[in-house]
Amino acid sequence: MKNLIVYIPALCVFAGFLLISIGSFVINLAMGFIISGLLLFLLGYMYTNKGGEP
């Protein structure tokens, strides 16, 4: 159970980004692709190692 609690913030961020992407696709298809790409870039940036401890 302790291992699952560690991943809860990452799952919440992923679920939030997914819902934002779906909402933007409903509004406009082109805007949905742009926002999805930006959110995927942001997600990748958030989870990369930035030179700290591994």
Order of alpha helices (4+ residues) and beta strands (2+ residues): alpha-alpha
